[in-house]
Amino acid sequence: MASPGFDRRQYLRMFEPKLLTVLREGYRLQDLRADALAGLTVAIVALPLAMALAIASGTTPEKGLYTAIVAGFLISAFGGSRVQIGGPTAAFIPVVFVVIQKFGFGGLILCTLLAGLILIAAGLLRLGTLMKYMPQPVITGFTAGIAVSIFSSQVKDMLGLRMGDVPAEFLPRWAAYGQHIASTQPAAVVLTVMGLAVIVGLRKWKPGWPGFLIALLVCTLVATAFALPAETIGTRFGALPSALPTFDFPRIPFERTWELLPSSLTIAFLAGVESLLSAVVADGMTGGRHRSNGELVAQGLANVGSALFGGLPATGAIARTATNIRSGGRTPVAGILHAAYLLLFMLLLAPLMRYVPLAALAAVLLVVAWNMSEVENFRNTMSAPKGDRLVLLLTFFLTVFLDLTVAIQAGIVVAAFVFMFRMAEAVEVSSGMPMPDDEIGDDDHARGADLDQRAMLPKGVEVYQISGPLFFGAANRLDNLLDQFLQPPKVFILRMRLVPVIDASGVHALKQLAHRCHRKGIVLIISGLQEQPNRVIARMRLEEEPAELHFTSNFERALRLAESIVHEPTTG
């Protein structure tokens, strides 16, 4: 049975694919023409990236193509953004590499399936809107850390080192590089430099041209024409399959599900954050508005679909989405066509892809790593307050030297503590007499006015005011409040009109204050409760505490009640 106030139609509306919205509005021939051109442009950009990302993740290049085709289609067909382009991204490289090394490709399939189910559940539970609360220093820290990890993973191919498998950990990896540095192949270095020069040069002089693809073509032609002794896709992986993606289920270690769950959560987190960031960027470029929860569900479906076809984790790709928009993409049809073009490329060009030098793909990923590093954003965050710098550096170094999962968890936890500390510091418990217009510019004048007005209080009455949210981080501010008086007052007024929010710890602190007042024979009056504190205090039955506790709607009534209490005759 639906809960009161639950609107089923509105709930389902959050998950309606933008493709259906577009078709309902009317899809015209000029829209198809624009989407077809944009989809082709994005496919040309995605082709080398998909292969490079798969190789950097520790698997074969066709896995990246399968991911871009299957997940790219599903994200566009079911997503909550009109122009989102999905596929494999560099953010997954460190975690995917480690999973494959520890659990094999079957473990990665299970990991991707679990991540997809987690994303679907997150979308259905409407958690998409919570992603916007992710602390920016955490995002910047792990993004920059991933960039360093990608660079580190490409040293073998860009130098042509003759060595076995590259260790997953950062320091052992560089130790292995040092041991094999003498095997550097000049041909690989030349091709890497050539690829970088082509990409950087085209970005400067012909930014509209597909630099990644042109760099691969140039390096492949040079390597083939001059018979350079450089390792290629074909020499390492053999011929690429030129057939449709099929269901591919290697042995999946279901018995190790609990071991894989942390990595699955990391993949789901990365997919959710990156896809929604990409959707926000797209909204800023197009003036549109994405459906965040629907986008999460689509990302989940895409990851499940990618796993069923033997692919990698996928998410919305910011750079490819921006390319789609700049190329004139208007609707999800552009993303669907991008997947169709990639499938066509794989069917027709697979025999030729074996000649692509791995050093050229390394050059592509070096540029991707530089773009991910966001050096300027990192530098700006280092100028932020100390707590933000701590979160940034902690997340960055843990991502590089330890583990991405641990880095994200630690970054979020420390960011939460920094936030709580700042909020607690913002809470002020001070003398609560009202000032003229509630603000005095000069501190000495303010103190003088306070003393004058406190002298006007009835004898035996004291007033304090709380400013800011009274939550668990600041609740201890009330612990020693009564100890400040040389002689306990008969009535203590606690003004709370500037407390917008209170939590259970705050109510508990008020209860403790009430009990201390009761033991000391002090009447406690709480005045000016706002709506949320009033509701929480009533629900937690604070009014059932000792009889010496009173509530008033404002300070004036509290003062009149205090006067009547201190002037009432004593009996006995």
Residue pairs with C-beta under 8 A, 6 or more apart in sequence:
2 8
14 80
14 126
14 291
14 293
14 294
15 80
15 123
15 124
15 291
15 293
15 294
15 297
16 291
16 294
17 77
17 78
17 79
17 80
17 294
17 298
17 332
18 79
18 80
18 81
18 82
18 290
18 291
18 294
18 331
18 332
19 76
19 77
19 78
19 79
19 331
19 332
19 333
19 336
22 82
22 331
22 332
22 333
27 331
27 333
31 330
31 331
31 333
32 333
34 328
34 329
34 330
34 334
35 328
35 329
35 330
35 331
35 333
35 334
35 337
36 334
36 337
37 327
37 328
38 324
38 325
38 327
38 328
38 329
38 330
38 334
38 338
39 324
39 329
39 333
39 334
39 335
39 336
39 337
39 338
39 340
39 341
40 337
40 338
40 341
41 210
41 323
41 324
41 327
42 85
42 320
42 323
42 324
42 327
42 329
42 334
42 335
42 338
43 337
43 338
43 339
43 341
43 342
43 345
44 210
44 213
44 341
45 210
45 212
45 213
45 319
45 320
45 323
46 68
46 72
46 85
46 87
46 317
46 320
46 338
46 342
47 65
47 213
47 342
47 345
48 212
48 213
48 215
48 216
48 356
48 361
48 364
49 64
49 87
49 88
49 212
49 320
49 364
49 368
50 61
50 64
50 65
50 67
50 68
50 87
50 88
50 342
51 61
51 62
51 64
51 65
51 233
51 353
51 356
51 361
52 61
52 64
52 361
52 362
52 364
52 365
52 368
53 64
53 88
53 89
53 90
53 92
53 93
53 312
53 365
54 60
54 61
54 62
54 63
54 64
54 65
54 67
54 88
54 312
55 61
55 64
55 157
55 233
55 358
55 361
56 90
56 93
56 97
56 150
56 153
56 154
56 365
57 63
57 64
57 88
57 92
57 93
57 96
57 97
57 100
57 312
58 96
58 97
58 100
58 101
59 96
59 100
59 105
59 108
59 312
60 237
61 233
61 237
61 240
61 353
62 240
62 241
62 346
63 310
63 311
63 312
64 88
64 311
64 312
65 240
65 342
65 346
66 245
66 306
66 309
66 310
66 311
66 312
67 87
67 88
67 306
67 311
67 312
67 313
67 314
68 87
68 88
68 314
68 339
68 342
69 245
69 339
69 342
69 343
69 346
70 245
70 302
70 305
70 306
70 309
70 311
70 339
71 86
71 87
71 88
71 302
71 303
71 305
71 306
71 311
71 314
72 85
72 86
72 87
72 302
72 314
72 335
72 338
72 339
72 342
73 335
73 336
73 339
73 340
74 86
74 298
74 301
74 302
74 305
74 306
75 84
75 85
75 86
75 87
75 275
75 298
75 299
75 302
75 314
75 316
75 335
76 84
76 85
76 86
76 332
76 333
76 334
76 335
76 336
76 338
76 339
77 298
77 332
77 336
78 294
78 297
78 298
78 301
78 302
79 86
79 294
79 295
79 298
79 299
79 316
79 332
79 335
80 279
80 290
80 291
80 292
80 293
80 294
80 295
80 297
80 298
81 278
81 279
81 282
81 283
81 288
81 290
81 291
81 295
81 316
81 321
81 332
82 282
82 286
82 288
82 290
82 330
82 331
82 332
83 282
83 286
83 288
83 321
83 324
83 325
83 329
83 330
83 331
83 332
83 334
83 335
84 275
84 278
84 279
84 282
84 290
84 295
84 316
84 321
84 332
84 335
85 316
85 317
85 320
85 321
85 323
85 324
85 334
85 335
85 338
86 275
86 299
86 302
86 314
86 315
86 316
86 317
86 335
87 314
87 317
87 320
88 311
88 312
88 313
88 314
89 274
89 314
89 315
89 317
90 146
90 147
90 150
90 365
90 368
90 369
90 372
91 143
91 146
91 270
91 274
91 315
91 372
92 267
92 270
92 312
92 313
92 315
93 146
93 149
93 150
93 153
94 146
94 149
94 150
94 399
94 404
95 263
95 266
95 267
95 270
95 404
95 405
96 108
96 267
96 312
96 313
97 153
97 168
98 168
98 263
98 403
99 107
99 108
99 111
99 260
99 263
100 107
100 108
101 165
101 168
102 168
103 110
103 111
103 253
103 256
103 259
103 260
104 250
104 251
104 253
105 250
106 250
106 251
106 252
106 253
107 252
107 253
107 256
107 260
108 312
109 249
109 250
109 252
109 307
109 310
110 252
110 253
110 254
110 256
110 257
110 260
110 264
110 307
111 260
111 263
111 264
111 267
111 313
112 264
112 267
112 303
112 304
112 306
112 307
112 311
112 312
112 313
113 303
113 304
113 307
113 308
114 257
114 260
114 261
114 264
114 268
115 264
115 265
115 267
115 268
115 271
115 300
115 303
115 313
116 268
116 299
116 300
116 301
116 302
116 303
116 304
116 305
116 306
116 307
117 300
117 304
118 264
118 265
118 268
118 300
119 268
119 271
119 272
119 296
119 297
119 299
119 300
119 303
120 296
120 297
120 300
120 301
120 304
121 300
122 128
122 268
122 272
122 296
122 300
123 293
123 294
123 295
123 296
123 297
123 298
123 299
123 300
124 293
124 297
126 293
127 293
127 296
128 272
128 276
128 292
128 293
128 294
128 295
128 296
129 292
129 293
131 272
131 273
131 276
131 292
132 276
132 280
134 273
134 412
135 391
135 411
135 412
135 415
135 419
136 381
137 381
137 384
137 388
137 389
137 391
137 392
137 395
137 411
137 415
138 391
138 392
138 395
138 408
138 411
138 412
138 415
139 273
139 277
140 374
140 377
140 378
140 381
140 392
140 395
141 391
141 392
141 393
141 394
141 395
141 396
141 399
141 407
141 411
142 395
142 396
142 399
142 404
142 407
142 408
142 411
143 372
143 373
143 374
144 372
144 373
144 374
144 378
144 396
144 399
145 395
145 396
145 397
145 398
145 399
145 400
145 404
145 407
146 372
146 399
146 404
147 369
147 370
147 372
147 373
147 374
148 369
148 373
148 399
148 400
149 170
149 399
149 400
150 365
150 368
150 369
150 372
151 366
151 369
152 170
152 173
152 174
153 166
153 173
153 365
154 362
154 365
154 366
154 369
155 161
155 174
155 177
156 163
156 166
156 177
157 188
157 192
157 231
157 358
157 359
157 361
157 362
158 188
158 189
158 192
158 359
158 362
158 363
158 366
159 177
159 181
159 184
159 185
159 188
159 189
159 192
160 183
160 184
160 185
160 186
160 187
160 188
160 189
160 230
160 231
160 359
161 177
161 180
161 181
161 183
161 184
161 185
162 180
162 183
162 185
163 176
163 177
163 179
163 180
163 183
166 173
166 176
167 173
167 175
167 176
170 400
170 401
171 401
185 229
185 230
187 223
187 228
187 229
187 230
187 359
188 230
188 231
188 357
188 358
188 359
189 359
190 228
191 219
191 222
191 223
191 228
191 230
191 357
191 359
191 360
191 363
192 359
192 360
192 362
192 363
192 366
193 363
194 215
194 218
194 219
194 222
194 360
194 363
195 215
195 216
195 218
195 219
195 359
195 360
195 362
195 363
195 364
196 215
196 363
196 366
196 367
198 211
198 214
198 215
198 218
198 219
199 211
199 212
199 215
199 363
199 364
199 367
200 367
202 209
202 211
202 214
202 215
203 211
212 364
212 367
215 360
215 363
215 364
216 356
216 360
216 361
216 364
219 356
219 357
219 359
219 360
219 363
220 355
220 356
220 357
220 360
222 228
223 230
223 232
223 355
223 357
223 360
224 355
228 357
230 357
230 358
230 359
231 357
231 358
231 359
232 354
232 355
232 356
232 357
232 358
233 240
233 353
233 354
233 355
233 356
233 358
233 361
234 354
234 355
236 358
237 354
238 354
239 350
239 351
239 354
240 346
240 350
240 351
240 353
240 354
241 346
241 350
242 346
242 347
242 348
242 350
242 351
243 347
244 343
244 347
245 309
245 310
245 311
245 343
246 309
246 310
247 308
247 309
247 310
248 309
248 310
249 308
249 310
250 310
253 260
262 405
263 405
265 405
266 404
266 405
266 408
267 303
267 313
269 408
270 313
270 315
270 404
271 299
271 303
271 313
271 314
271 315
272 296
272 299
272 315
274 315
274 316
274 317
274 318
275 295
275 296
275 299
275 315
275 316
276 290
276 292
276 295
276 296
276 316
277 316
277 318
278 315
278 316
278 317
278 318
278 321
279 290
279 292
279 295
279 316
280 290
281 318
281 321
281 322
282 288
282 290
282 321
282 322
282 325
283 289
283 290
285 322
285 325
286 325
295 316
299 314
299 315
299 316
302 314
303 313
303 314
305 311
306 312
306 313
306 314
319 371
324 334
324 335
324 338
329 335
378 392
378 396
381 388
381 389
381 392
382 389
382 392
384 392
387 418
387 421
387 422
388 418
390 414
390 418
391 411
391 414
391 415
391 418
394 407
394 410
394 411
394 414
395 407
395 408
395 410
395 411
396 407
398 406
398 407
398 410
398 411
399 407
420 471
420 472
420 473
421 473
423 468
423 469
423 471
423 473
423 474
424 471
424 473
424 474
424 477
426 468
427 466
427 467
427 468
427 469
427 470
427 474
427 477
428 466
428 467
428 468
429 464
429 465
429 466
429 467
429 477
429 478
429 481
430 464
430 465
430 467
431 450
431 454
431 463
431 464
431 465
432 463
432 464
432 465
432 493
432 494
432 495
432 555
433 450
433 453
433 454
433 457
433 463
434 453
434 555
435 446
435 449
435 450
435 453
436 449
440 446
440 449
454 463
457 463
457 559
458 562
458 563
458 566
458 567
459 566
460 489
460 490
460 491
460 566
461 489
461 490
461 491
461 492
461 493
461 559
461 562
461 563
461 566
462 485
462 489
462 491
462 492
462 493
463 492
463 493
463 495
463 555
464 481
464 492
464 493
464 494
464 495
465 494
465 495
465 496
465 497
465 498
466 477
466 478
466 494
466 495
466 496
466 498
466 499
467 498
467 499
468 474
468 498
468 499
468 500
469 499
469 500
469 501
469 502
469 506
470 496
470 499
470 501
470 502
470 503
470 506
470 509
470 510
470 533
471 501
471 502
471 503
471 505
471 506
472 503
472 504
472 505
472 506
474 506
475 505
475 506
475 508
475 509
476 509
477 509
478 509
478 510
478 512
478 513
479 509
479 512
481 513
482 488
482 492
482 513
482 516
482 517
482 520
482 522
488 520
488 521
488 522
489 522
490 521
490 522
490 523
490 565
490 566
491 522
491 523
491 525
491 562
491 565
491 566
492 517
492 522
492 523
492 524
492 525
493 525
493 527
493 555
493 558
493 559
493 562
494 513
494 524
494 525
494 526
494 527
495 527
495 528
495 555
495 558
496 526
496 527
496 528
496 529
496 530
496 533
497 527
497 528
497 529
497 530
497 554
497 555
499 529
499 530
499 533
500 530
500 532
500 533
501 532
501 533
502 532
502 533
502 536
502 537
503 536
504 536
504 540
506 533
507 536
507 537
507 540
507 542
510 526
510 537
510 542
511 542
511 545
513 524
514 524
514 542
514 545
514 546
514 548
514 549
515 545
515 546
517 523
517 524
517 546
517 548
517 549
518 545
518 546
518 548
518 549
521 548
522 548
523 548
523 549
523 550
523 562
523 565
524 548
524 549
524 550
525 549
525 550
525 551
525 552
525 558
525 561
525 562
526 549
526 550
526 551
526 552
527 551
527 552
527 553
527 554
527 555
527 557
527 558
528 552
528 553
528 554
528 555
528 558
529 537
529 551
529 553
537 543
542 549
543 549
543 551
550 558
550 561
552 558
552 561
